[in-house]
Structures are given as structure tokens and as C-alpha cells.
Amino acid sequence: MPDLLLQVAARANSYLEGLNTRPVAPAQQALDALAVLDEPLPEGPTDPEAVIDLLDRVGSPATAATTGGRFYGFVHGGSLPAALAANWLAGAWDQNAVLYASSPIGSRLEEVAQRWLTQVLNLPEDCGVGFVTGATMANFTGLAAGRTAMLERLGWDADGDGLFGAPPVTVVVSEEVHPSVTKALGLLGLGRRRILRVPVDHQGRMRADALPELTGPAIICVQAGNVNTGAIDPVGPICDIAHASGAWVHVDGAFGLWANASPSLALQLAGVEQADSWATDAHKWLNVPYDSGLAFVRHGAFLTRAMSLTAAYIPKGARRDPGQFTPELSRRARGVEIWAALRSLGKTGLADMIDRTCRHARRFADGLGSAGFEILNEVVLNQVLVSFGEAETTWRVIDRIQRDGTCWCGGTTWQDRTAMRISVASWATTDADVEMSLEAIIRAAREG
């Protein structure tokens, strides 16, 4: 085992050191080589060193270099050094972080990280917090607490009695709601089609003046960080309207909620602390390894009621039992990497990382705009939308840049316009990365 782990460390280090000199997208040859993995299950054991050799030799070249500095797709973060190293150590610990009894360290690190997270994100310090897989389950978790709370006010126990015969809960979203929210609503039995959609402005922000009149139990889902433009809904005014009618406000802040960690950006999130639940990803702007999401609920009792776990063989923990705050029971101790990332960055380091990636996004917008291409959004965070003309032309440029390998940017259709989407979320992105990527994009666009 020691020799094998040392070999893996050497292979991983070699992979990371090679990120700056390899294409961001895997070569076709590397993708073709994956065919060797399509084999029958071996009849007998294989030497672990041979297994790892095959995995590295065939698998490493076939990865997208998402943890490098020039991957700008899907708001993917990288892995901070301390977070990656903590992930390796946590893997060796192999903790099941469902209970304090099964992982005292996992439980304690969640306690500490919870306190730090509410501080840097400017959320109520006594929130209930669930360490989940990603924003989809974070939205699910926060909305489950909202469902519990809204129906409890009418004397209905949604968690005990289900939704058969329950009073209807009105769910309000924006026209640009993220699919992770609608997926969560479907899983919760609140429905994907019976939601009310509110118009948005030219940047994709929900219009508070267009909210429907709310009577009876209701949940309003707002967005902190439009996945295309980075725009943030007017959370404060929406909370004022919603709470006046007793509605629950849930914030889908998969990446945008982290802007609250930056003193220079926090004003854009004014009033977000007034909401009732919040969802975000740690594997985006906090730059910890996958999978890592966070659900916050103002009144933690609604969270634990929705996620409660009881069984005769499960002891009540002396401290935090993480499984009482999440949909999953058996799960890895993902709070370890979150703690390590926050401990290594501190408040100023986290703010600098957020600010730096936003500065990179503005440089992309300035450079591409100066080259004569149309920037479609106000660059308020780390998202840039650029059009190169007609839809077919823009798709050709996206295809060229992905095949070129200097960087990776994806495409999108936003408010009937086709655009290249540039998302800067990695701690590893440097000024040199941005300039190299700008040159490649402009070159691809001018090829005709």
C-alpha cells in the first residue's frame, strides 16, 4: 500500500505539472484509446500497480483539463492545493460522515466550516447547514425545508403524511430558472410544470414588480448568479414582498452567492441574508474537488425535520450528526476539503480569488469588445457572453476554439441570441492564461 500511494502521488503530480502544456480538451487519439477499457471483467485478481498504470496511461490523457487555468466552461472551479491534499487524506481516512460516532473529525470539521461559511457569506450564524453533493441537492434540501415549513403553518405534516391531499403550495420562479431548481421541484413532488414563471429584465434578473399576488403557502425561488450573465435577482425587494404574504424565499446561488465574500461585490447581493434558504456549490467558486454543495436554512429545525433520520441501531451523537442535515446517509466527509480551502485562504484570500476571477472576466470582455465582437451582457461577476455575428458563425468559432486546445469555452442560447459563454471560476487562471486565451479566440473568430 505505501509504495502504491507514492506512485499515485507521483503520477498525479506529473498530471498537474503537464496541464499548462497540453490541450485543454483531450485529443481524439486519447479518446479513441479509451476503447481498451471495454473488456470483460477479469477472471482473477490483477496487481494493483497494473490497475493504476492502466488508469493513468489511458485515463489521464482523456480528461478535460478542468483543473487548469484555461477551462472556462460550465462555471467549473479547479482544486486548491490544500483542498486537493485534504481530499487525498480524507480518502485514506475513508470516513462515513453520517454520524458523529462514525466520524468525529468529519462532524467537527462541518461544525467549524459551518461557522466560517455563514460569516464569509453573510448569512445568519445559526443557520442549519447540509453538506451535500452539489447545487441540485442543495436546492432540493433547501426547498424540502421550505415545503415542510409552508405546509406546517396549515397544520399539515408533509414529511410524515406526504403530499396526498395536502394543500397546494404555489412555487414562483423566474423565466430563467436553472434546471437544477426545476429538477429539485420535481423530486419534491411540487412539480416542474405547475410553477409560475416571472418575467426577467434584459440581463436575466427577475422583475420584482411582476411577482404574482400570493395567497396561501408559497415558495419563491430567486437566483444569485444567472448561469449566462452572472446577474443577480433583486433579492432584498423580493424578500420584502414575499415575507409580507408569509411566503418562503429560496436562493439558488450555485456560484453567485460567493460574491458575498468579496467586499467589492457584496452590494450586488444586498438583502440576500433576508431569505429563508440558500443553495451553493463549493466545487465552483470555492475551488474544492467534486462533489461538494451546501444548503443553508435560516431555521435549522425545518431542515432537520425534512431530513430527519431515526433508527433503533443509530446512536444520538454527542455533537453534530451530519446525516440529520442531508438527503444522503452514507457519504464521504466532504466538509474536510471545505474546511481546508477556507483555512488556507482566510477571508482576504477568498475575497481576492473571487475578485481576481471577476477581473479576468472583465479583461475577456474588454479584449473581445475591442476586437470588434459584441458582448451581450453586463459583466457583473465572472460570466461573459460574446457573439461573433450570426448563430452559425458563433457556433463555428466555438467549435474552432474547442478543437484548438488553447482554452475551452462553451456555447449557449440566451434571450434568442447565440453566444460563446466564458466562465472564469478557477483559482489557477492567471493573467497570462487570459491573454493566451484571448489571442486564440480572436484568431479563431477571424478565420472566417
VOKOLMI-279667 format. One record per residue (C-alpha): x, y, z; residue in one letter. Coordinates in Angstrom, 2 decimals. Example, Ala and Ser with C-alpha at 12.3 -4.5 7.8 and 13.67 -1.06 7.14 Angstrom:
2
((12.30,-4.50,7.80),"a")
((13.67,-1.06,7.14),"s")
//
This chain:
448
((0.00,0.00,0.00),"m")
((2.69,2.66,0.83),"p")
((4.52,2.11,-2.48),"d")
((1.26,2.22,-4.43),"l")
((0.18,5.50,-2.84),"l")
((3.60,7.06,-3.50),"l")
((3.32,6.02,-7.14),"q")
((-0.14,7.57,-7.38),"v")
((1.15,10.79,-5.85),"a")
((3.94,10.93,-8.43),"a")
((1.52,10.26,-11.28),"r")
((-0.94,12.89,-10.03),"a")
((1.85,15.44,-9.68),"n")
((3.03,14.70,-13.21),"s")
((-0.53,15.18,-14.48),"y")
((-0.89,18.54,-12.74),"l")
((2.50,19.75,-13.93),"e")
((1.54,18.95,-17.51),"g")
((-1.72,20.90,-17.55),"l")
((-0.17,24.08,-18.92),"n")
((1.46,22.36,-21.90),"t")
((-1.35,20.05,-23.03),"r")
((-4.54,20.92,-24.93),"p")
((-7.44,21.73,-22.63),"v")
((-9.70,19.29,-24.48),"a")
((-8.43,15.71,-24.88),"p")
((-7.08,14.75,-28.29),"a")
((-9.08,12.37,-30.48),"q")
((-6.28,9.82,-30.16),"q")
((-6.75,9.84,-26.37),"a")
((-10.49,9.41,-26.74),"l")
((-10.02,6.53,-29.17),"d")
((-7.63,4.84,-26.72),"a")
((-10.47,4.52,-24.18),"l")
((-11.68,1.55,-26.20),"a")
((-9.11,-0.60,-24.38),"v")
((-11.23,-0.26,-21.23),"l")
((-14.14,-2.05,-22.87),"d")
((-13.02,-5.50,-21.76),"e")
((-14.61,-8.43,-19.91),"p")
((-14.29,-8.48,-16.15),"l")
((-11.03,-10.36,-15.41),"p")
((-11.43,-13.90,-14.15),"e")
((-8.94,-13.36,-11.33),"g")
((-7.11,-10.63,-9.40),"p")
((-4.90,-8.01,-11.07),"t")
((-1.83,-6.41,-9.50),"d")
((-2.99,-3.01,-8.08),"p")
((0.06,-1.32,-9.66),"e")
((-1.03,-2.59,-13.07),"a")
((-4.56,-1.29,-12.45),"v")
((-3.27,2.19,-11.62),"i")
((-0.84,2.14,-14.54),"d")
((-3.71,1.42,-16.94),"l")
((-5.89,4.06,-15.34),"l")
((-3.20,6.73,-15.61),"d")
((-1.89,5.73,-19.02),"r")
((-5.33,5.61,-20.65),"v")
((-7.39,7.83,-18.37),"g")
((-5.20,10.89,-17.77),"s")
((-4.86,11.88,-21.47),"p")
((-8.64,11.51,-21.90),"a")
((-9.55,14.10,-19.26),"t")
((-10.65,17.64,-19.91),"a")
((-8.14,19.91,-18.15),"a")
((-10.81,21.44,-15.94),"t")
((-8.49,21.97,-13.01),"t")
((-6.07,24.04,-15.09),"g")
((-6.19,27.76,-15.74),"g")
((-7.79,27.85,-19.21),"r")
((-11.03,25.90,-18.85),"f")
((-13.90,28.41,-18.99),"y")
((-16.88,26.10,-19.39),"g")
((-19.92,25.45,-17.17),"f")
((-18.62,27.54,-14.21),"v")
((-16.20,24.79,-13.21),"h")
((-13.74,25.63,-10.47),"g")
((-10.38,23.95,-10.02),"g")
((-8.96,22.35,-6.89),"s")
((-6.99,24.49,-4.48),"l")
((-3.77,22.79,-3.33),"p")
((-4.90,22.49,0.29),"a")
((-8.34,21.23,-0.75),"a")
((-6.91,18.58,-3.10),"l")
((-4.42,17.39,-0.49),"a")
((-7.17,17.27,2.15),"a")
((-9.28,15.24,-0.28),"n")
((-6.49,12.67,-0.60),"w")
((-6.08,12.43,3.17),"l")
((-9.85,12.16,3.66),"a")
((-9.85,9.35,1.09),"g")
((-7.29,7.50,3.18),"a")
((-9.41,8.05,6.28),"w")
((-12.45,6.65,4.40),"d")
((-14.90,8.18,6.84),"q")
((-18.64,7.68,6.61),"n")
((-19.78,11.12,7.69),"a")
((-23.34,10.23,8.53),"v")
((-22.84,10.24,12.31),"l")
((-20.55,11.74,14.90),"y")
((-19.94,8.19,16.10),"a")
((-18.68,7.05,12.69),"s")
((-16.61,10.18,12.00),"s")
((-15.87,12.55,14.89),"p")
((-13.43,14.50,12.71),"i")
((-15.97,14.77,9.87),"g")
((-18.59,16.10,12.27),"s")
((-16.29,18.61,13.97),"r")
((-14.95,19.99,10.69),"l")
((-18.52,20.53,9.48),"e")
((-19.23,22.45,12.67),"e")
((-16.21,24.70,12.15),"v")
((-16.78,25.12,8.41),"a")
((-20.44,25.95,9.01),"q")
((-19.47,28.81,11.30),"r")
((-16.87,30.13,8.85),"w")
((-19.21,29.82,5.86),"l")
((-22.04,31.80,7.40),"t")
((-19.54,34.52,8.29),"q")
((-17.98,34.91,4.84),"v")
((-21.32,34.56,3.02),"l")
((-23.08,36.98,5.39),"n")
((-25.81,34.52,6.35),"l")
((-27.44,34.06,9.77),"p")
((-24.89,32.39,12.06),"e")
((-27.42,29.94,13.50),"d")
((-28.43,28.53,10.09),"c")
((-28.81,24.82,9.65),"g")
((-26.29,23.66,7.05),"v")
((-26.20,20.50,4.96),"g")
((-23.01,19.39,3.17),"f")
((-24.40,17.79,0.01),"v")
((-23.21,16.72,-3.43),"t")
((-23.87,19.90,-5.41),"g")
((-26.34,22.66,-6.16),"a")
((-29.05,20.27,-7.35),"t")
((-29.19,18.53,-3.98),"m")
((-28.61,21.83,-2.18),"a")
((-31.68,23.24,-3.92),"n")
((-33.57,20.04,-3.13),"f")
((-32.59,20.29,0.54),"t")
((-33.45,23.96,0.96),"g")
((-36.74,23.58,-0.89),"l")
((-37.62,20.49,1.17),"a")
((-37.26,22.61,4.30),"a")
((-39.44,25.27,2.68),"g")
((-42.11,22.70,1.80),"r")
((-42.08,21.46,5.41),"t")
((-42.39,24.98,6.79),"a")
((-45.12,26.19,4.44),"m")
((-47.38,23.19,4.99),"l")
((-46.75,23.07,8.73),"e")
((-48.32,26.52,9.03),"r")
((-51.54,24.95,7.78),"l")
((-51.26,22.03,10.17),"g")
((-50.05,19.58,7.51),"w")
((-47.09,17.29,8.20),"d")
((-45.56,16.89,4.73),"a")
((-42.71,14.71,5.94),"d")
((-44.93,12.34,7.88),"g")
((-48.09,12.30,5.76),"d")
((-46.72,13.10,2.32),"g")
((-48.48,15.26,-0.24),"l")
((-51.58,13.14,-0.88),"f")
((-54.43,15.51,-0.10),"g")
((-52.08,18.27,1.06),"a")
((-52.92,21.93,0.45),"p")
((-51.24,23.11,-2.76),"p")
((-48.01,25.09,-2.46),"v")
((-47.53,27.84,-5.03),"t")
((-44.00,27.88,-6.44),"v")
((-42.71,31.01,-8.20),"v")
((-39.56,31.07,-10.33),"v")
((-38.07,33.36,-12.96),"s")
((-38.22,32.74,-16.69),"e")
((-34.51,31.93,-16.47),"e")
((-34.70,29.49,-13.59),"v")
((-31.83,27.00,-13.60),"h")
((-32.81,23.38,-14.42),"p")
((-31.35,22.19,-11.11),"s")
((-34.19,24.03,-9.37),"v")
((-36.92,22.56,-11.56),"t")
((-35.38,19.11,-11.16),"k")
((-35.44,19.54,-7.38),"a")
((-39.08,20.66,-7.51),"l")
((-39.96,17.54,-9.46),"g")
((-38.20,15.30,-6.95),"l")
((-40.06,17.01,-4.10),"l")
((-43.46,16.41,-5.65),"g")
((-44.01,20.15,-6.14),"l")
((-43.97,19.72,-9.90),"g")
((-41.91,21.04,-12.78),"r")
((-44.84,22.28,-14.87),"r")
((-47.15,23.80,-12.28),"r")
((-44.70,26.57,-11.35),"i")
((-45.41,30.25,-12.01),"l")
((-42.77,31.97,-14.12),"r")
((-41.95,35.64,-13.62),"v")
((-40.56,37.81,-16.46),"p")
((-36.92,38.93,-16.35),"v")
((-35.14,42.08,-17.45),"d")
((-32.56,42.40,-20.24),"h")
((-29.87,40.82,-18.05),"q")
((-31.98,37.91,-16.83),"g")
((-32.92,39.33,-13.43),"r")
((-36.36,38.50,-12.03),"m")
((-38.62,41.54,-12.08),"r")
((-39.86,42.14,-8.55),"a")
((-42.67,44.32,-9.92),"d")
((-44.01,41.35,-11.89),"a")
((-44.42,38.97,-8.95),"l")
((-47.91,37.45,-8.76),"p")
((-50.18,38.11,-5.82),"e")
((-49.55,35.34,-3.30),"l")
((-52.26,33.77,-1.19),"t")
((-51.73,30.60,0.78),"g")
((-48.46,28.70,1.17),"p")
((-45.86,29.78,-1.39),"a")
((-42.17,29.44,-2.20),"i")
((-40.31,31.96,-4.35),"i")
((-37.05,30.80,-5.94),"c")
((-34.62,33.60,-6.75),"v")
((-31.25,33.42,-8.44),"q")
((-27.89,34.74,-7.30),"a")
((-25.76,34.42,-10.41),"g")
((-27.54,33.86,-13.71),"n")
((-25.72,30.98,-15.38),"v")
((-25.36,33.00,-18.58),"n")
((-24.90,36.61,-17.50),"t")
((-23.95,36.35,-13.81),"g")
((-26.78,38.77,-12.99),"a")
((-28.36,38.63,-9.53),"i")
((-32.08,38.93,-8.86),"d")
((-33.18,41.83,-6.60),"p")
((-33.28,39.57,-3.57),"v")
((-33.99,42.24,-0.95),"g")
((-37.12,43.70,-2.57),"p")
((-38.39,40.21,-3.43),"i")
((-37.95,39.12,0.20),"c")
((-39.91,42.15,1.37),"d")
((-42.82,41.28,-0.93),"i")
((-42.71,37.56,-0.19),"a")
((-42.48,37.82,3.57),"h")
((-45.36,40.28,3.69),"a")
((-47.55,37.42,2.47),"s")
((-45.82,34.72,4.54),"g")
((-44.00,33.12,1.61),"a")
((-40.66,31.30,1.79),"w")
((-37.74,32.65,-0.28),"v")
((-35.13,30.23,-1.57),"h")
((-31.90,31.45,-3.20),"v")
((-30.27,29.40,-5.92),"d")
((-26.75,30.79,-5.53),"g")
((-24.74,27.98,-7.12),"a")
((-21.84,30.31,-7.79),"f")
((-23.12,33.86,-7.29),"g")
((-23.61,33.53,-3.53),"l")
((-19.80,33.54,-3.18),"w")
((-19.76,37.17,-4.34),"a")
((-20.83,38.00,-0.78),"n")
((-17.32,37.00,0.32),"a")
((-15.94,40.00,-1.59),"s")
((-16.42,43.45,-0.02),"p")
((-16.31,44.98,-3.52),"s")
((-19.09,42.73,-4.88),"l")
((-21.34,42.15,-1.86),"a")
((-23.56,45.17,-2.62),"l")
((-24.96,43.24,-5.59),"q")
((-26.38,40.73,-3.10),"l")
((-27.99,43.32,-0.84),"a")
((-30.79,41.70,1.11),"g")
((-29.79,38.11,0.40),"v")
((-29.46,37.48,4.12),"e")
((-33.23,38.05,4.45),"q")
((-34.07,34.84,2.55),"a")
((-35.11,31.59,4.22),"d")
((-32.85,29.10,2.46),"s")
((-29.82,29.22,0.20),"w")
((-28.02,26.77,-2.08),"a")
((-24.48,26.98,-3.44),"t")
((-21.64,24.88,-4.79),"d")
((-18.28,24.63,-3.06),"a")
((-16.76,22.95,-6.13),"h")
((-17.39,26.10,-8.15),"k")
((-16.01,29.32,-6.70),"w")
((-14.54,27.87,-3.51),"l")
((-12.48,25.55,-5.73),"n")
((-12.70,22.29,-3.81),"v")
((-12.83,18.86,-5.52),"p")
((-16.10,17.36,-6.73),"y")
((-18.67,16.71,-5.45),"d")
((-19.41,19.43,-2.91),"s")
((-22.53,21.54,-2.38),"g")
((-24.02,23.44,0.54),"l")
((-27.60,24.00,1.69),"a")
((-28.35,26.68,4.30),"f")
((-31.68,27.05,6.10),"v")
((-32.43,30.01,8.35),"r")
((-34.48,27.97,10.81),"h")
((-32.50,24.79,11.20),"g")
((-35.44,22.94,12.75),"a")
((-37.19,22.86,9.37),"f")
((-34.05,21.41,7.79),"l")
((-33.65,18.63,10.34),"t")
((-37.36,17.90,10.24),"r")
((-37.23,17.43,6.47),"a")
((-34.02,15.39,6.63),"m")
((-34.60,13.57,9.93),"s")
((-33.10,10.14,10.49),"l")
((-34.32,7.70,13.14),"t")
((-33.43,4.06,13.69),"a")
((-33.04,1.94,16.80),"a")
((-29.45,0.99,15.98),"y")
((-28.28,4.57,15.33),"i")
((-26.96,6.33,18.43),"p")
((-27.64,10.01,19.08),"k")
((-24.38,11.85,18.59),"g")
((-22.71,13.85,21.34),"a")
((-22.32,16.60,18.76),"r")
((-23.45,17.16,15.16),"r")
((-24.75,14.10,13.30),"d")
((-24.25,15.22,9.65),"p")
((-26.86,12.77,8.35),"g")
((-29.60,14.79,10.05),"q")
((-28.98,17.67,7.63),"f")
((-28.71,15.96,4.24),"t")
((-30.67,13.58,1.99),"p")
((-27.75,11.13,1.96),"e")
((-26.83,8.84,4.83),"l")
((-23.65,7.01,3.84),"s")
((-21.44,9.69,2.32),"r")
((-17.89,10.93,2.29),"r")
((-16.69,13.61,4.69),"a")
((-16.80,16.42,2.16),"r")
((-16.56,19.02,4.91),"g")
((-12.85,18.17,5.16),"v")
((-11.97,19.88,1.86),"e")
((-14.27,22.84,2.54),"i")
((-12.56,23.39,5.87),"w")
((-9.11,23.07,4.25),"a")
((-9.96,25.55,1.49),"a")
((-11.27,28.14,3.94),"l")
((-8.41,27.55,6.38),"r")
((-5.82,28.01,3.63),"s")
((-7.42,31.10,2.05),"l")
((-8.75,33.01,5.02),"g")
((-11.19,35.88,4.46),"k")
((-8.83,38.01,2.39),"t")
((-7.59,35.12,0.26),"g")
((-11.13,34.06,-0.56),"l")
((-12.14,37.63,-1.45),"a")
((-9.03,38.01,-3.63),"d")
((-9.80,34.79,-5.51),"m")
((-13.36,35.94,-6.23),"i")
((-12.23,39.42,-7.25),"d")
((-9.40,38.09,-9.41),"r")
((-11.64,35.83,-11.48),"t")
((-14.10,38.68,-12.00),"c")
((-11.21,40.88,-13.15),"r")
((-10.25,38.18,-15.64),"h")
((-13.83,38.13,-16.95),"a")
((-13.77,41.89,-17.47),"r")
((-10.49,41.55,-19.36),"r")
((-12.09,38.98,-21.66),"f")
((-15.00,41.33,-22.31),"a")
((-12.75,44.34,-22.91),"d")
((-10.40,42.41,-25.20),"g")
((-13.13,40.83,-27.29),"l")
((-15.15,44.04,-27.42),"g")
((-12.10,46.00,-28.57),"s")
((-11.55,43.40,-31.30),"a")
((-14.98,44.24,-32.69),"g")
((-17.13,41.46,-31.25),"f")
((-20.40,42.01,-29.40),"e")
((-20.54,41.50,-25.64),"i")
((-24.13,40.66,-24.80),"l")
((-24.13,41.04,-21.03),"n")
((-23.13,43.48,-18.35),"e")
((-20.09,41.76,-16.84),"v")
((-21.06,42.00,-13.18),"v")
((-19.35,38.81,-11.98),"l")
((-17.35,36.12,-13.78),"n")
((-19.57,35.45,-16.80),"q")
((-19.08,36.80,-20.32),"v")
((-21.37,36.28,-23.32),"l")
((-19.90,37.14,-26.71),"v")
((-21.47,36.96,-30.16),"s")
((-19.38,36.69,-33.31),"f")
((-22.28,37.56,-35.62),"g")
((-24.83,35.12,-36.96),"e")
((-25.60,32.00,-34.94),"a")
((-23.78,29.72,-37.38),"e")
((-20.69,31.93,-37.24),"t")
((-20.66,31.90,-33.45),"t")
((-21.02,28.10,-33.33),"w")
((-18.13,27.78,-35.80),"r")
((-15.89,29.90,-33.57),"v")
((-16.85,27.82,-30.52),"i")
((-16.03,24.62,-32.40),"d")
((-12.69,26.01,-33.54),"r")
((-11.65,27.13,-30.08),"i")
((-12.57,23.77,-28.56),"q")
((-10.56,21.92,-31.21),"r")
((-7.65,24.38,-30.97),"d")
((-6.98,23.31,-27.37),"g")
((-5.60,26.59,-26.03),"t")
((-8.70,27.04,-23.90),"c")
((-12.23,25.67,-23.67),"w")
((-15.39,27.78,-23.90),"c")
((-18.94,26.56,-24.39),"g")
((-21.93,27.84,-26.29),"g")
((-25.37,28.94,-25.20),"t")
((-28.58,30.49,-26.45),"t")
((-29.64,33.40,-24.30),"w")
((-32.69,35.56,-24.95),"q")
((-32.76,34.33,-28.57),"d")
((-29.09,35.10,-29.18),"r")
((-26.38,32.51,-29.77),"t")
((-23.25,33.23,-27.78),"a")
((-19.95,31.86,-26.58),"m")
((-20.05,31.66,-22.80),"r")
((-16.85,32.34,-20.87),"i")
((-16.97,31.40,-17.19),"s")
((-13.89,32.20,-15.12),"v")
((-14.01,30.34,-11.81),"a")
((-10.61,28.70,-11.28),"s")
((-8.05,29.87,-8.76),"w")
((-5.39,28.70,-11.23),"a")
((-6.27,31.16,-14.03),"t")
((-3.52,33.76,-14.47),"t")
((-3.24,36.97,-16.45),"d")
((-1.06,35.06,-18.92),"a")
((-3.77,32.41,-19.31),"d")
((-6.30,35.10,-20.16),"v")
((-4.08,36.81,-22.71),"e")
((-3.19,33.49,-24.37),"m")
((-6.87,32.57,-24.49),"s")
((-7.89,35.96,-25.89),"l")
((-5.40,35.61,-28.71),"e")
((-6.71,32.13,-29.53),"a")
((-10.37,33.22,-29.51),"i")
((-9.74,36.27,-31.69),"i")
((-7.66,34.16,-34.08),"r")
((-10.47,31.59,-34.32),"a")
((-13.05,34.31,-34.93),"a")
((-11.03,35.92,-37.74),"r")
((-10.55,32.69,-39.67),"e")
((-13.86,33.49,-41.34),"g")
//
